[in-house]
Amino acid sequence: MTDLRLGVLGFGLRGPLALTAHRPGRGSRVTVLAEHDPLLREAAAARIPGVRTVDDHREVVHDPDVDAVLVLTPDHTHADLACEALRAGKPVFVEKPLDITIERCDAVLRTAFETGTRLYVGHNMRHMPVIRLMRDLVRGGAVGTVKTVWVRHFVGFGGDWYFKDWHAERRFTTGLLLQKGAHDIDVLHWLAGGCTRQVQALGDLMVYGDNPHRRAPGEPRTDDWYTENGHWPPHTQRALNPVIDVEDVSLVNLRLDNGVLAAYQQCHFTPDYWRNYTAIGDAGRLENFGDGPGAVVKVWNGHRSGYRARPDAEYPVPETGEDAGHGGADPLLIDEFLRFVREGGRTDTSPVAARMAVAAGFRATESLRDGGTAREVPAADPELLAYFERGQTPGKA
């Protein structure tokens, strides 16, 4: 099998995904990478053998020797870069979120439809073992028909990852409820079997807004901006982004188009870092305890009782055998993208679902900044929905 020649845009926080995609002799290799930061270009050249690095994305998008493009740049640039690559006839991988507004997401979907070029969105959590296990249990009837889903996201490294660079600014993210929450909202939709129709949210900047230790405008981020065990408790954070105008706590209520009611909570100053999902149906409840290696999913569905730590069934989260990001999900994500580029067809990730996750997060952010008023979430264009549901092929479903 001839290697697909991949072009990459960006080598920042999701730069490791380019390393995962570089598999010379095993189906794909990264041949050219564009990055405006010279230090990151140097890092890419050192870590990806044989790659050519450039500072202009157009040298990647319009390179005739590039078979497909990975967009790994900051969120607010996704739509413009993806649309340019799609128009150039290059299958595109776009890191989540698809973009930071509903309109920009719709522009990407419309461009993919009009050009017929294949579009893939990197919602890697659909490949995480814990998520797939819960999805399989739900589909297998472990809790009956799902009626409500609750999600709590404890972001232990929030002050490191999200308040020291562009993530802290609305103009680049809309807000962390969208940027970080797009993952969880997509999973919530997947488990519930529907998409959000109405949202109501509250949120605030409760901790990091009071921290006076900011970098000066234009001052580069410090080399030790993130450490595995440092910067705790949150008030010890230093060199935060000069501008912080996104919330560090958010609470969302959601009504889905299939009647499911859901709740999502996100906090960026917890001591632990993991996601907790609970799905309750008309015949039971399941919940994950941990979301990585050693985690379990517990199911209570045998009888009524008071509190009992021992469930009716307990399922260990499968090991992936490969430690390469997000519990081994990133290699599986790249596997699916490469297969899609070569063969087309349906995929576990969904551009329309990615759009709906952004739409829910965007409208929820509007709600929390307007005192918690309810917001309607617009559905995707039926023509686009049909196109993507049939695996991005022309004609009727």
Solvent accessible surface area in square Angstrom, and as a share of the most:
residue,aa,sasa,rsa
1,M,170,0.76
2,T,115,0.67
3,D,23,0.12
4,L,21,0.11
5,R,73,0.27
6,L,0,0.00
7,G,0,0.00
8,V,0,0.00
9,L,1,0.01
10,G,5,0.05
11,F,9,0.04
12,G,35,0.34
13,L,62,0.31
14,R,40,0.15
15,G,1,0.01
16,P,65,0.41
17,L,0,0.00
18,A,0,0.00
19,L,46,0.23
20,T,26,0.15
21,A,0,0.00
22,H,28,0.12
23,R,27,0.10
24,P,77,0.48
25,G,69,0.66
26,R,166,0.60
27,G,3,0.03
28,S,0,0.00
29,R,94,0.34
30,V,2,0.01
31,T,30,0.18
32,V,2,0.01
33,L,0,0.00
34,A,6,0.04
35,E,14,0.06
36,H,153,0.68
37,D,43,0.23
38,P,74,0.47
39,L,129,0.64
40,L,59,0.30
41,R,53,0.19
42,E,114,0.51
43,A,36,0.28
44,A,0,0.00
45,A,53,0.41
46,A,87,0.68
47,R,135,0.49
48,I,0,0.00
49,P,100,0.63
50,G,82,0.79
51,V,19,0.11
52,R,112,0.41
53,T,41,0.24
54,V,15,0.09
55,D,93,0.48
56,D,38,0.20
57,H,56,0.25
58,R,140,0.51
59,E,80,0.36
60,V,0,0.00
61,V,0,0.00
62,H,103,0.46
63,D,21,0.11
64,P,117,0.74
65,D,82,0.43
66,V,4,0.02
67,D,41,0.21
68,A,0,0.00
69,V,0,0.00
70,L,0,0.00
71,V,0,0.00
72,L,9,0.04
73,T,24,0.14
74,P,45,0.28
75,D,5,0.03
76,H,56,0.25
77,T,38,0.22
78,H,1,0.00
79,A,4,0.03
80,D,89,0.46
81,L,21,0.10
82,A,0,0.00
83,C,9,0.05
84,E,44,0.20
85,A,0,0.00
86,L,1,0.00
87,R,163,0.59
88,A,37,0.29
89,G,47,0.45
90,K,23,0.10
91,P,22,0.14
92,V,0,0.00
93,F,0,0.00
94,V,0,0.00
95,E,12,0.05
96,K,14,0.06
97,P,0,0.00
98,L,0,0.00
99,D,0,0.00
100,I,15,0.07
101,T,31,0.18
102,I,6,0.03
103,E,117,0.52
104,R,67,0.24
105,C,0,0.00
106,D,42,0.22
107,A,48,0.37
108,V,0,0.00
109,L,0,0.00
110,R,73,0.27
111,T,10,0.06
112,A,0,0.00
113,F,54,0.23
114,E,121,0.54
115,T,61,0.35
116,G,49,0.47
117,T,14,0.08
118,R,79,0.29
119,L,1,0.00
120,Y,2,0.01
121,V,0,0.00
122,G,0,0.00
123,H,3,0.02
124,N,1,0.01
125,M,3,0.01
126,R,15,0.05
127,H,13,0.06
128,M,12,0.05
129,P,19,0.12
130,V,1,0.01
131,I,0,0.00
132,R,63,0.23
133,L,28,0.14
134,M,0,0.00
135,R,22,0.08
136,D,75,0.39
137,L,22,0.11
138,V,20,0.11
139,R,160,0.59
140,G,69,0.66
141,G,43,0.42
142,A,20,0.15
143,V,0,0.00
144,G,25,0.24
145,T,79,0.46
146,V,15,0.09
147,K,112,0.48
148,T,26,0.15
149,V,0,0.00
150,W,126,0.44
151,V,2,0.01
152,R,99,0.36
153,H,3,0.01
154,F,39,0.16
155,V,0,0.00
156,G,14,0.13
157,F,50,0.21
158,G,0,0.00
159,G,1,0.01
160,D,4,0.02
161,W,64,0.23
162,Y,21,0.08
163,F,0,0.00
164,K,2,0.01
165,D,12,0.06
166,W,59,0.21
167,H,6,0.03
168,A,0,0.00
169,E,16,0.07
170,R,102,0.37
171,R,169,0.62
172,F,38,0.16
173,T,0,0.00
174,T,17,0.10
175,G,0,0.00
176,L,1,0.00
177,L,6,0.03
178,L,1,0.00
179,Q,14,0.06
180,K,15,0.07
181,G,0,0.00
182,A,0,0.00
183,H,12,0.05
184,D,0,0.00
185,I,1,0.01
186,D,2,0.01
187,V,0,0.00
188,L,0,0.00
189,H,6,0.03
190,W,31,0.11
191,L,4,0.02
192,A,8,0.06
193,G,62,0.60
194,G,12,0.12
195,C,32,0.19
196,T,3,0.02
197,R,112,0.41
198,Q,52,0.23
199,V,2,0.01
200,Q,52,0.23
201,A,0,0.00
202,L,91,0.45
203,G,27,0.26
204,D,80,0.41
205,L,51,0.25
206,M,112,0.50
207,V,42,0.24
208,Y,5,0.02
209,G,28,0.27
210,D,121,0.63
211,N,11,0.06
212,P,107,0.68
213,H,77,0.34
214,R,78,0.29
215,R,24,0.09
216,A,56,0.43
217,P,120,0.76
218,G,84,0.80
219,E,80,0.36
220,P,107,0.68
221,R,92,0.34
222,T,52,0.30
223,D,150,0.78
224,D,84,0.44
225,W,35,0.12
226,Y,56,0.21
227,T,51,0.30
228,E,109,0.49
229,N,141,0.73
230,G,33,0.32
231,H,44,0.20
232,W,121,0.43
233,P,51,0.32
234,P,21,0.13
235,H,131,0.59
236,T,47,0.27
237,Q,4,0.02
238,R,115,0.42
239,A,22,0.17
240,L,0,0.00
241,N,7,0.03
242,P,36,0.22
243,V,70,0.40
244,I,17,0.08
245,D,53,0.27
246,V,1,0.01
247,E,18,0.08
248,D,1,0.00
249,V,25,0.14
250,S,3,0.02
251,L,85,0.42
252,V,5,0.03
253,N,87,0.45
254,L,5,0.03
255,R,101,0.37
256,L,1,0.01
257,D,89,0.46
258,N,76,0.39
259,G,51,0.49
260,V,7,0.04
261,L,91,0.45
262,A,7,0.05
263,A,25,0.20
264,Y,1,0.00
265,Q,82,0.36
266,Q,4,0.02
267,C,28,0.16
268,H,0,0.00
269,F,51,0.21
270,T,17,0.10
271,P,107,0.68
272,D,62,0.32
273,Y,76,0.29
274,W,59,0.21
275,R,21,0.08
276,N,5,0.03
277,Y,1,0.00
278,T,8,0.04
279,A,1,0.00
280,I,42,0.21
281,G,11,0.11
282,D,98,0.51
283,A,58,0.45
284,G,16,0.15
285,R,75,0.27
286,L,0,0.00
287,E,21,0.09
288,N,0,0.00
289,F,82,0.34
290,G,25,0.24
291,D,30,0.16
292,G,22,0.21
293,P,111,0.70
294,G,69,0.66
295,A,6,0.05
296,V,31,0.18
297,V,0,0.00
298,K,36,0.15
299,V,1,0.00
300,W,34,0.12
301,N,69,0.36
302,G,52,0.50
303,H,117,0.52
304,R,235,0.86
305,S,68,0.44
306,G,62,0.59
307,Y,202,0.77
308,R,53,0.19
309,A,58,0.45
310,R,202,0.74
311,P,18,0.11
312,D,59,0.31
313,A,31,0.24
314,E,91,0.41
315,Y,77,0.29
316,P,99,0.62
317,V,10,0.06
318,P,76,0.48
319,E,125,0.56
320,T,55,0.32
321,G,82,0.79
322,E,91,0.41
323,D,149,0.77
324,A,32,0.25
325,G,30,0.29
326,H,74,0.33
327,G,33,0.32
328,G,2,0.02
329,A,0,0.00
330,D,4,0.02
331,P,7,0.04
332,L,75,0.37
333,L,0,0.00
334,I,0,0.00
335,D,63,0.33
336,E,22,0.10
337,F,1,0.00
338,L,13,0.07
339,R,77,0.28
340,F,3,0.01
341,V,15,0.09
342,R,85,0.31
343,E,122,0.55
344,G,5,0.05
345,G,33,0.32
346,R,165,0.60
347,T,33,0.19
348,D,47,0.24
349,T,3,0.02
350,S,33,0.21
351,P,9,0.06
352,V,12,0.07
353,A,11,0.09
354,A,0,0.00
355,R,6,0.02
356,M,11,0.05
357,A,0,0.00
358,V,0,0.00
359,A,0,0.00
360,A,0,0.00
361,G,0,0.00
362,F,33,0.14
363,R,54,0.20
364,A,1,0.00
365,T,2,0.01
366,E,55,0.25
367,S,0,0.00
368,L,14,0.07
369,R,80,0.29
370,D,74,0.38
371,G,68,0.65
372,G,11,0.10
373,T,64,0.37
374,A,59,0.46
375,R,62,0.22
376,E,99,0.44
377,V,11,0.06
378,P,49,0.31
379,A,82,0.63
380,A,10,0.07
381,D,56,0.29
382,P,106,0.67
383,E,90,0.40
384,L,4,0.02
385,L,66,0.33
386,A,35,0.27
387,Y,8,0.03
388,F,18,0.08
389,E,104,0.47
390,R,40,0.15
391,G,6,0.06
392,Q,22,0.10
393,T,61,0.36
394,P,121,0.76
395,G,49,0.47
396,K,197,0.84
397,A,117,0.91
